[in-house]
């Protein structure tokens, strides 16, 4: 004991206080564990991180059993929900059983591996190494267990591991962004959730179901949950504030006040968001950035159903990905690009890109063209 100088005692006391703080607060755990999970990446705090952490704490406390989180990409959603949260819960509840899925087993296995590395890190072992041990006979990347009957299984939408159950179901990005416009693939994913995933809870009265994703289509998994299931606590965080006051059982959660205010300018500022908008287009931006895949008035929908027999005077359809600067009409005259649409063809049921060009912005012709599309709600900016 004589070796314990006042400085050493103060350091031990500080570590114990930090340890207790991280055990009681997932938000504190995130801040302290970040350098371990993402070495070399500076932690950028934000109100959205605290809000997600508070709602996941409510899952742990039994206050929330069904949680849907819609948030744009690059906001650390997978790191918080799929990597850190299961590890934090195991500190006090190592018996919890996690079934984690994504549209690809590569992604769910990646996050499971990050969680395991966090558990095995010196930082974690120094603080909570006495709470549980990973089982040596079941410790692979996609499935590992601890000595308190807890386990984590990584699988994919439609994967064989969904024959197992769990006390925590975490579905992180169930849709591939490139396939979400396919009715067949998207509806197959929803059918899998309805008939398989939803029945995997070990105890439907006490266990929890968490879905975290960016919106990709009005009839994606989130749309299914909100329109057909109901009863879920819903966190919706648009990239740019839209002046909509939203609440969950924990109260109002978006602190922004100015329309257009970004989630985290330190992560994605005005110029970065503008670049994303250009790359994603109107429909992609409304879904993936604003979490509102129903395009607001005055835009063409990327998911319009194509009518290959349509010809409107003044318009020429070119089934090509040619550059607007070099595109020419069938009469070989330079034309002005009007819109580029991509979606599913009503004849072939396959994906396609259709470029519409015109020599002038004839509003009446645009309206005629729009009325010919089989999917309603596709509008011109000139309407």
N, C-alpha and C positions, 0 to 999 in steps of 0.2 A: 504493500500500500504506500510505502514511502516514495515509490517511483511516480506516484500519481500527483504531479505538480498541479497547482491551480490552473495553469494553462491547459493541461491535458484534461483535467476534470471539466473545464468549460467546453472544450472541444467535444468530449463525450456527451455532455448534456445537450449541446447543440445538435449533434447527430441523432440523439434519441428524440428530441423535439421534432426534427425534420421527419424522422421515421414515423412518428405518430401522426403527423400532419398528412403525410402521403397515404397512410392507411385509412384515414377518415375522409380524405378529399381526393377524388379522382383527378380534379383539376391540378392539385399540387403534385400528384403522381406524374401527370403528363409533363409538367415543367421540369421535374427532376430526372425523369427517365428519358427525356428527349435526346440528350447527348449520347446515351447508350444505344438507343434505337436508330438514331440518325447522326452518327458521328461525322463531324465536319460540316454539318448543315445547321446554320444558326436558327435557334427557335424564335419564331415570330409570333408573339402572342396576339390574341384577338378576342373580341367579345363572343364570336361564334364558337370558339374553342370552349370557353367557359359554359356557354349555353348547352352545347352537346354534352359536356362533362356532367352538368347538373342533371340532365335528363337521364343519362346512363346511371348516375347515382340513384335516381328514382326507380330505375329498373332493379338495381341491387336491393333497395329498400322495400320492394314489392308495391310501390305506389303506381308504377307503370308496368304493364305486362305486354303491351303491343305498341311498338314505337316505330314510326316511319320518319326518316330524315331525308329531305331533298335539299341538296346543296351543290353548287357548281364544282367542277373538277379543280384540282390543285389547292384544295382547302384542308388537306390532311385528314379527310374523312376515314379512309381505310386505316391510317396509322392510329387514329383515336379509337375507332370502333372495333376493328378486326385484329389489331396488334396489341395495343396497350390494355384495353378494357378487360379481356379475359385474364390477363396476367394480374391485374390489380384485384379482380374479384377472387382469384385463387389465394391471395394473401390471407384473407379471412374465411373464405369458403372454398377450400381446395376440393370439395366434393362436386363442384359444379361440372356439368358435362356439356361441352360445346360442340355443336354441329355447325360448321361454317361453310358457306357455298358462295360461288361466284359463277358468272357465265363460263369461266374457264378454270379448270383445276390448277392451272399454272399460277393464277392470281391467288387463289385460296391457299395453295401450298406455300407460296411466297410469304404470305402474311403469317401462316402458322410457323414457318421457319424463323421469321423475325421475332415472334413471341417466344419461341424456344430459346433463341439466342439471348433474349432479355432475361429470361429465367436463369440461364446458366452464366450470366455475366457476373463478374466480381462485385459489382455495385449491388445487384439484387441478392446474391448469396450472402454478402456481409450483413445485410439487414434482415432477410427473411429465409435464409437457407435452412432454418430449423422448422419451418412451417410445413414443408412437404418436399418429397424427392421424386424426380422423374423415374419411372419404372424402366429398368434396364432391358426387360424382355419385350417391351412395347414402346419403342422410342424411335420412330422414323419420322420423316418430314411431314407426311400427310396424316399421321395418326400417332399420338403419344398419350401416355397415361401417367398419373402420379400415384403415390402410395396411399391416397385417401379416396380412391375409387373415381376420382375426377379424370376426365379425358378431353382431348380435342381432336376432332376429325375434320379434315379439309376435303371438300368434294366440289362438284360442279353441278350446274343445273342438269338434271337428268342422270347424274352420276350414280354408280352402284352403291356408294357408301350411304345413300339416303335410305337404306334399309335399317340403319341404326336410328336411335333417338337421342334426345338431348334435353337438358333443362334450359339451355340457351340456344336458340336458333338465330344465327346471324347470316343474313343474306345481303351481300355487299356487291353492288353492280351486277344484277341478274341478267341484264341485257348487254350484248355487244353493240356499241354505237353504230357500227356499220351494218348490223343486221336488224336493228330495231324497226326499220321501215317495212320489213317483210312481214306481212300478215301471218303467214304460215309459221315462221319461226317465233314471232312474238306471241301468238296465241298458244303455241306449243309450250312456251315458257310459263304462261299464265296457267295453263292446264296442269303442268307439273307442280306449280305452287299450290293450286287448289286441291289436287288429288293426292299428292305425295308429301310435299314439304309441310303442309299445314297439319298433317297427322303425326309429325315426328316429335312433338313435345311429349316428354315423359309424364308430366302432370299438367293438364290443360288449365287447372285452377290456380296454380302457383308459378309455373314456369313462364319464360318470356320469349317473345318473338321480336326481332329487330331487323328492319330493312333500311339500308342506306344506299342512296343512288342519286344520280343526276337524271332529270326527266328527259326522255328521248322521244316520246310519243304520247298522245293523249290517252291511248289505250295500252299503256305499258303496265308493269306490275303496280306502280304507284296509282295509276288510274283505276286499276282493278280494286285495289285496297280501298281507295277513297269512295268510289262509286258503288261498289257491290258489297264490300264487307262491312265497312264502318266500324266504329268502336276503337279506332287506333288514335293514339296521340300523334300529332303531325307537326313536325318542325319543317317549315319551308323558308329557306333563306335565299332570296334572289340576289344575283350579283349586284344589280343596281336597285336601290330602294324604290319601291313602287307605291309608297304611302298607304299600303294595306296594313292595318293593325291585326296581327295574328296572335292567338293565345293557345296555350295548352293547359293542362291541369296545374302546371306550375306558374301560370300567369303569362303576361305579355313577355316576349323574349327578344324582339328586335329593337335595339335602342336608337336606331337611326331616325332622323327627323326630316332631312332634306331629300327631296325626290332626286334620284340619280346617284345618291351617295353609295359608294362602293363598300363591299364587305370588309375588305382589308387592303387599303391602298398600298400598304407596305409590301404585300405579296403580289398583288396585281393592281397596278395603277391605271390611270386613264388611257395611256398609250397602249399598254398591254391588252386591256379589255377591248379597245378599238380594233386591234389586230385580230383578236379572237372573233369579234363580230364579223369582220370581213371574211375570215376563213370559214366560219360556221354558216354564214348566210342568215337570212331573217328567221327561217323556221328553226334552224339549229340553235341560234342565239336565244330565241324565246323559250326553247326547252332546256338546253344544257346550261345556259347562263341564268335565265330568269325563272326557270323551273315552272314554266307555263307554256306547254307545248301547243296549246291552242293559239295560233297566230292571231294577234289583234287585227282590227280592221285595216284594210288597205295594203295587203301583201299577198303575193302568190304563195301557195302552199307547196313545199318541197314534196309532199306526199300525194299530190294530185294523181288520180288514175288517168293514164294516157288513153286517148282515143286515136288509134293509128289511122283511122279513115278521115280525120278532120282536116279540112283545108279552108282557111278563111281568107278572103280577098285582102291583099296587102301584106299577108304573112307567109312566111316560108319556114317549114320545119326541117331542120337538118339534124339527123340522128348521128351526131358526131361530137367530139370534144374540142373542135377547132377553136382557135383563138379569135376573140371578137375583132381584132385588128385585121385579120386576114380572111375572115369569113365572107363568103359571097353567096348570093342567092342562086337558085337553079339557072337564072338567066345570066349569071356571071357578072352581075352588077354589085358594087359594094353596098352593104346594108349596115344599118345601125342596130347593135344588139338591144333587144328588149328585155328578155329574161332568160335564165337558164333554170329549168326544172328537172328534178330527178325523182323517181318514184317507181311504181309498179305498173307494168303494161296490162291493160284489161284483156288483151288477146293472149299474150304469152305467159302471163303471170310471173314474169321475171323482172328483175330490176333493169332500168334503162335511164338514159339521159336524153332529154329532148330540148334542143335549142330553138327558140322562136326568135325570128328576126323580122324587122320591118324597116321601111325607108322613112317612116315618120311615126310620131306618137299619135296615132289616130284613136282618140278615146272611144268613139263608137265602135270601131273595129275591135278594140280590146274587149269591150263588153260583150260583143257577139261571140268572140273567141271564148271568153270565160263561160258563157252560157252553154257552150258545147261540151265542156268538161263534165264527166259523169259524176264527179264528186262536188257537192255543193259547198259553198263557203269560200271558194277560190276567187279572190277579188283583185282588181287592179288598183294600183296606187292612184289612178286617175279618177276612180269612182267617187 
